[in-house]
Amino acid sequence: MSLRAAVAVRRGTLDLQLDVEVADGEVLAVLGPNGAGKSTLLRVLAGLLPPDGGSVVVDGEVWDGDGAHRPAHRRPLGMVFQDALLFPHLSVADNVAFGLRTRGTGKPAARRSADEWLTRVGLDGLGGRRPAELSGGQAQRAALARALVGQPALLLLDEPLSALDARTRLTVRAELRRHLAEFRGSTVLVTHDPVDAMALADRVVVVEEGRVVQAGTPQEIARRPRTDYVARLVGLALLPGTAEGRTVRVDGGGAVSVAEEATGAVFAAIRPESVALYLSRPDGSPRNVWPVTLVGATPHGATVRCDLAGEVPLVADVTATAFAELGLVVGGQVWAAVKASEVAVYER
């Protein structure tokens, strides 16, 4: 592993205890809600905040630990912030060359490297502009070039796409993924957006209240979430309970019929597209039918995501047309049905 960090930080109500490892060429996404400790971890790795305990070791060199603390300007790292944070008084090319110049690289060589990277990120010919003359997407590309021009051992990305509009985010995310695939060092991406984590990372660690609550590949995280926060991120209703044959007794009350037999403490996970809504109790094959109350409705393009409260809490996706035809309103009552074969069950 190129990066090994065991970090302990206590600040106010935050008690952060995180262990992370990242190999050369690997992208690790740190995913979690606001206040979970993600940005605090990034500040420690960057040398902006000395940890209260633990260590940070990169390529065998101790950056923190054993009484040592290497300051930020002596760490071979690159960082991309949420809002680019380019120097407004410098040209785009001088922004990109800034790190090289502070490390003693001559101006002509630093400028050549900056121009090469501006070409690589699609900003060829824009080096003479000031940051205020760039679009949001162009500014983030320049910030990425500035972070990578010095060939750092560690690349830190702090919510790098969150300030962009939806269309620009799609383009920049695709470009960022290409550059990360070519980067030979270790990358740590901090985000609260599951799409960024799933699209850019090789591995994901989910942090809640200063602790890692789940770790794995993006596919593992999406397929088998282990907390309600993760389940909601990937659009699942996560029901902890106890399995008895083909029935899961939900911890909060109620029961769910499943297709395969199981025993003991389990999670039952139901995808929104597996939930059908009816104005009256449906007839037919579904073995799971519950009366529910619509407590929230959020449009998502051509569909509406419905939050449903009842004996078994659920999330359902229905088309906008079906939403209107059913006359659904927040506070209204409907029936929800789920086929047993559509319920995923796995051990807690």
C-alpha positions in Angstrom: 0.0 0.0 0.0 1.3 3.4 -0.9 -0.8 5.2 1.7 -1.4 3.8 5.2 -3.2 6.1 7.7 -4.6 5.4 11.1 -6.0 8.7 12.2 -7.5 9.8 15.5 -8.9 13.4 15.8 -11.1 14.9 18.6 -12.6 18.2 17.8 -15.8 19.3 19.8 -18.4 16.6 19.3 -16.4 14.8 16.6 -14.4 11.7 17.6 -12.7 10.5 14.5 -11.1 7.1 14.4 -10.3 6.0 10.9 -7.9 3.5 9.3 -7.5 3.7 5.5 -5.1 2.1 3.0 -4.7 3.0 -0.7 -2.4 1.2 -3.2 -0.5 2.9 -6.0 -2.9 3.6 -8.9 -6.0 3.0 -6.7 -8.9 5.5 -6.0 -10.5 5.3 -2.6 -13.7 7.2 -2.1 -14.6 8.3 1.4 -18.4 8.6 1.4 -20.6 9.9 4.2 -23.0 12.5 5.4 -22.0 16.1 6.5 -20.2 16.1 9.8 -19.1 12.4 9.5 -15.4 13.4 9.5 -14.5 13.1 5.8 -13.0 16.6 5.4 -11.2 16.2 8.7 -9.5 13.1 7.4 -8.5 15.0 4.2 -7.0 17.9 6.2 -4.9 15.4 8.2 -3.6 13.7 5.1 -2.8 17.1 3.6 -0.8 18.2 6.6 -3.3 21.0 7.5 -4.3 19.4 10.8 -2.0 17.4 13.0 -3.8 14.3 14.2 -4.3 13.7 18.0 -3.0 10.1 17.5 -2.1 7.6 14.9 0.1 7.9 11.9 0.2 8.8 8.2 2.7 6.9 6.1 3.2 7.4 2.3 5.6 5.3 0.3 7.3 4.2 3.5 7.9 7.8 4.7 6.3 8.9 8.0 4.3 12.1 7.5 2.6 11.9 10.9 3.4 9.8 13.9 6.2 9.0 16.3 6.5 12.6 17.1 6.8 13.7 13.5 4.6 16.1 11.6 5.6 17.0 8.0 4.0 20.3 7.1 1.8 20.6 4.1 4.3 22.3 1.8 6.8 19.5 2.3 4.3 16.7 1.3 4.4 15.5 -2.3 0.7 15.7 -2.8 -1.9 17.4 -5.0 -5.3 18.7 -3.9 -8.4 19.7 -5.7 -11.0 21.6 -3.7 -14.7 22.0 -4.2 -14.5 25.5 -5.6 -11.2 25.1 -7.5 -9.5 27.9 -5.4 -7.3 29.2 -8.2 -5.3 32.3 -7.4 -7.3 35.1 -9.0 -4.3 37.4 -9.6 -2.4 34.7 -11.6 -3.0 33.5 -15.1 -4.3 30.0 -15.5 -0.9 28.8 -16.7 0.8 30.4 -13.7 -1.7 28.8 -11.4 -0.8 25.4 -12.8 2.9 26.1 -12.6 2.7 27.5 -9.1 3.6 24.3 -7.2 6.5 23.6 -9.5 7.9 27.1 -9.0 7.7 26.8 -5.2 9.7 23.6 -5.4 12.5 25.3 -7.2 11.7 24.5 -10.9 12.8 27.2 -13.3 10.2 29.4 -14.9 10.6 28.1 -18.5 10.5 24.4 -17.4 7.5 25.0 -15.1 5.6 26.9 -17.8 6.3 24.1 -20.3 4.9 21.5 -17.9 1.9 23.7 -17.2 1.1 24.1 -20.9 1.4 20.3 -21.4 -1.1 19.7 -18.6 -3.5 22.4 -19.8 -3.5 20.6 -23.2 -4.1 17.2 -21.4 -7.2 18.6 -19.6 -8.6 20.3 -22.6 -7.6 23.9 -21.8 -5.1 24.3 -24.7 -4.8 28.0 -25.5 -6.4 29.2 -22.3 -3.3 29.6 -20.2 -3.1 33.3 -20.5 -6.6 33.9 -19.1 -7.4 34.7 -15.5 -9.5 32.3 -13.4 -12.5 34.7 -13.5 -12.6 34.2 -17.3 -13.1 30.4 -17.0 -16.4 28.5 -16.6 -16.8 26.3 -13.5 -15.9 23.2 -15.5 -12.8 24.8 -16.9 -11.7 26.0 -13.5 -11.9 22.5 -12.1 -9.9 21.2 -15.0 -7.2 23.8 -14.3 -7.3 22.8 -10.6 -6.8 19.2 -11.6 -3.9 20.1 -13.8 -2.3 22.1 -11.0 -2.7 19.1 -8.7 -1.2 16.6 -11.1 1.6 18.6 -12.8 4.1 17.8 -10.0 3.5 14.1 -10.2 2.5 13.8 -6.6 2.5 10.6 -4.5 -0.9 11.3 -3.2 -3.9 13.1 -4.8 -6.7 14.4 -2.6 -10.1 15.4 -4.0 -12.4 17.3 -1.8 -16.0 17.2 -3.3 -14.4 18.1 -6.7 -17.7 18.1 -8.7 -20.3 19.4 -6.2 -20.1 23.0 -7.3 -20.8 22.2 -10.9 -24.1 22.2 -12.7 -25.6 18.8 -13.6 -24.5 18.9 -17.3 -21.0 20.1 -16.6 -20.6 17.5 -13.8 -21.3 14.7 -16.3 -18.5 15.9 -18.6 -16.0 16.7 -15.9 -16.7 13.4 -14.1 -15.9 11.4 -17.3 -12.7 13.4 -17.9 -11.7 13.0 -14.2 -12.2 9.3 -14.4 -9.8 9.1 -17.4 -7.1 11.1 -15.7 -7.4 9.0 -12.5 -7.0 5.9 -14.5 -3.6 7.2 -15.7 -2.5 8.5 -12.3 0.2 6.3 -10.8 -0.1 7.5 -7.2 -2.8 7.0 -4.6 -6.0 9.0 -4.7 -8.4 9.7 -1.9 -11.8 11.2 -3.0 -14.1 12.7 -0.3 -17.7 13.0 -1.4 -21.3 12.8 -0.2 -22.5 12.0 -3.7 -22.9 8.2 -4.3 -22.7 8.7 -8.1 -19.3 10.2 -7.8 -18.1 7.5 -5.5 -19.5 4.7 -7.7 -18.2 6.2 -10.9 -14.7 7.1 -9.9 -13.6 4.8 -7.1 -12.0 1.4 -7.0 -13.0 1.0 -3.4 -15.4 2.9 -1.1 -15.3 3.4 2.7 -18.5 4.7 4.2 -18.0 6.9 7.3 -20.6 7.8 9.8 -19.9 9.7 13.1 -16.2 9.3 12.7 -16.2 5.6 12.1 -16.0 3.3 9.0 -19.3 1.5 8.9 -18.8 -0.3 5.6 -16.1 -0.9 3.1 -15.9 -2.6 -0.3 -16.1 -2.2 -4.0 -18.7 0.2 -5.3 -20.7 -2.9 -6.5 -20.6 -4.5 -3.0 -21.6 -1.3 -1.3 -24.6 -0.8 -3.7 -25.7 -4.4 -3.6 -25.4 -5.0 0.1 -25.7 -1.8 2.2 -25.2 -2.2 5.9 -26.7 1.0 7.3 -29.8 3.0 6.5 -27.7 5.9 5.3 -26.0 3.8 2.7 -29.3 2.1 1.7 -31.0 5.5 1.1 -28.0 6.6 -1.0 -28.3 3.7 -3.4 -32.1 3.9 -3.3 -33.0 0.8 -1.2 -35.3 0.2 1.7 -33.2 -1.6 4.3 -35.1 -3.7 6.8 -33.1 -5.3 9.7 -34.8 -8.3 11.1 -34.7 -12.0 12.0 -35.2 -14.6 9.4 -37.3 -17.7 10.1 -37.5 -19.8 7.0 -39.1 -17.7 4.3 -40.2 -15.0 6.6 -38.2 -12.0 7.9 -39.6 -10.5 11.2 -38.6 -6.9 10.9 -37.0 -5.4 14.0 -39.4 -2.4 14.0 -42.5 -4.6 13.6 -44.1 -6.3 10.6 -42.9 -9.2 8.5 -41.6 -9.7 4.9 -42.0 -12.9 2.9 -38.9 -13.9 0.9 -38.2 -16.4 -1.8 -35.3 -18.2 -0.2 -35.0 -19.7 3.3 -32.8 -18.0 5.8 -32.1 -18.1 9.5 -30.9 -15.6 12.1 -30.1 -11.8 11.9 -30.4 -10.5 8.4 -31.1 -7.5 6.3 -34.0 -7.5 3.8 -33.5 -5.0 1.0 -36.2 -3.8 -1.4 -35.5 -1.7 -4.4 -37.9 1.2 -5.3 -38.7 -0.3 -8.7 -39.9 -3.5 -7.0 -42.7 -1.7 -5.1 -46.1 -1.4 -6.8 -48.7 1.0 -5.6 -52.5 0.5 -5.7 -55.5 2.5 -4.5 -57.2 -0.6 -3.1 -55.8 -3.9 -1.8 -54.5 -5.8 -4.9 -55.5 -9.3 -5.8 -53.1 -11.8 -7.4 -49.6 -13.3 -6.6 -47.7 -10.8 -4.4 -47.2 -12.2 -1.0 -46.2 -8.9 0.5 -49.0 -6.4 0.7 -49.2 -3.5 3.2 -51.3 -0.4 3.7 -48.9 2.6 3.7 -49.0 6.4 3.9 -47.2 8.6 1.4 -45.0 10.9 3.5 -42.8 12.3 0.8 -42.6 12.7 -3.0 -39.6 13.8 -5.0 -39.6 14.1 -8.8 -36.6 12.4 -10.6 -37.0 13.1 -14.3 -39.9 11.0 -15.6 -40.4 9.2 -12.3 -41.4 10.2 -8.8 -39.7 8.7 -5.7 -42.3 8.0 -3.0 -41.4 7.7 0.7 -43.9 5.4 2.3 -44.6 4.9 6.0 -46.3 1.9 7.5 -45.8 -1.4 9.2 -42.9 -1.9 6.8 -41.3 1.4 5.6 -40.6 1.5 1.9 -39.4 3.6 -1.0 -41.2 3.3 -4.4 -40.5 4.8 -7.9 -43.5 5.4 -10.0 -43.9 7.2 -13.3 -45.1 10.8 -13.2 -48.2 9.6 -15.2 -49.0 6.9 -12.7 -48.5 9.3 -9.8 -51.1 11.6 -11.4 -53.5 8.8 -12.3 -53.4 7.3 -8.8 -54.1 10.8 -7.4 -51.2 10.4 -5.0 -50.8 13.2 -2.5 -48.6 13.5 0.6 -50.6 12.2 3.5 -52.7 10.0 1.3 -53.0 6.2 1.9 -52.3 3.5 -0.7 -51.5 -0.2 -0.8 -47.9 -1.3 -1.5 -47.1 -4.8 -3.0 -43.7 -6.5 -3.4 -43.1 -10.0 -4.8 -41.1 -12.2 -2.5 -38.7 -12.9 -5.3 -37.9 -9.2 -5.4 -36.6 -9.1 -1.8 -32.9 -9.5 -1.3 -31.8 -11.1 2.0 -28.3 -11.2 3.4 -26.6 -11.7 6.8 -26.1 -8.8 9.2 
